[in-house]
Amino acid sequence: MRSKSTQKAGFTLVEIMIVVAIIGLLAAIAIPNFLKARATSQQNACINNLRQIDAAKQQWALETGQGPSASPAGTDIQPYLGRGAAGNLQSVVCPLDSTKTFAGSYTMGNMSTTPACSVNGGGSVDSAHPHVLNN
C-alpha cells in the first residue's frame, strides 16, 4: 500500500522575496543609466542643431558676401539648413524647449559669434549637460 502525500508545487514566500529584491536591485542600477543616456542624447541633438545653424550661417555669408558684423535672420539661413527643398526652421529646435520653436530654442547672433541654445546654453536646465557649441 502506498501512502499518498499531497505536496503542492509552487514558490515559497522567501523565494519570491529574493526574486523581487534582485529585480529591484537591477532597476536601481539601470534607471539612472537610462536617464543619463537620455540627457546625453538630448544634448547631442541640440549641439548637432547648433552645428547645422552655424554651417548655414557660414554658407549664407559666403554666398551673399557678408562680413563678420552681418547678422542673418532665420529666413536667411532657412534654405541652407538642408531639410527638404526649402528647409524648415521649425524642425530645428532644442529637445528641452517647451515652445518647440526655432526662436525659442536658439539665438544666432552675428557672423563672428557662434549660435547658442537659449534653453540650456549656460547649463541653466541641467548643468551636467550644457548645450554649447565648442569650436
N, C-alpha and C positions, 0 to 999 in steps of 0.2 A: 504494500500500500504506500502510495506516495502522499506526502503532505504538501498541500498547496500553500505556497507563500505568495501573497499578493503584494508585489512591490511595484509602485508606480514610477514610471520613468519621468524625469524632469530635472530641473536645476534647483539647487538649494539657494537660499537667500544669500549666503556668503559668496557663492559663485556669481550670482547676478550683481552683487555689490562690487566685486572685483572687476567685472566687465565694465560697469558704469564708471568706476574710478579710472580705468585705463582710457576709456573714451573721453572722459573729462580732461585727463592729462594731455592727450593728443590734441584736443581742441584748444587747450590753453597754450600749447606750443604753436599751433597752426594759425590761429586767428590774428595775432599780431603780425605774423609774416604776410598774411593776405592784405592787411591794412597798409603795411609798408609798401608792398608791391603796387597797390592801388595809388598811393600818393606818388610813388616814383613814376608810374605811367602817366599820371596827370601832369606832373612836372615836365616829363619828356615831351608830351603832346604840346604843351604851352611853349616850350623852348623851340620846338620844331616850327611852330607857327611864327615865332619871333624871327627865326632864320628866313622863313619864306617872305615875311614882310620886309626884312632888311634887303633881301635879294631883289624884291620887286622895286623897292626904293632906288637901289643902285641901277637897275635896268632903266627905270623911268628917267633918272638923272642923266644917264649915258645917252639915251635916245633923244631927249629933249634939250640936251646941252645945258643942264642946270649946274650951278655952282654949289659949294658947301653950305651956303646960307639959305638955300631954297628949302621950302617946306611943302612936301607933296600932300595933297588931300587924299582921302580914302578912295575917291573916284579916280584919281590919277594913277594909283597903283593897281587898281582892280584888274585891268587887262593883263598884268604881269604876274598874277598870282597862280596861273596855271591850273585853274579849277574850272574846266569846261571851256566853252568857246569864248565867253565874255568874262569869266572869273566871277566870283561871288564872295563879297565881303562877309556875308552872314555865316559862311561856313568856316570862317577864321575867328574862333572865339576861344577863350581860356576855359578849360573844363570846369573850373571853380566859379566862373562868372554866373551869377543867378539871372542876370538880364539876358544872357546869351546874345549879346550884340557886339559888333566889332568895336564900336566907340566905347562901350563899357568895359571891354577887355584890354585894349591896347592903346598906348599913346605912341605916335610915330616920331614926332619931333622933326628937326631939320636934318639935312643930309650928313652933318658932322656928328650927330648923336645916334645911338642905336635905339631901336624901338624897345619899349618897356611894357611889362604886364602891369596894368592898373590894379588888378585884383590882388596879386601876390608878388609884385615887383620887389618890394622891400622885405618880403618874408612876413607880412602882417597877418596872413591867414595861418601859415604853417612855417615857422622859422627853420625847420629842419629841411624843407624842400622849397627854397625860393625859386621863383620863375624869373631867372635873369639870363640874358644872352651875353655870354662871355666871348670877347673877340680873341 
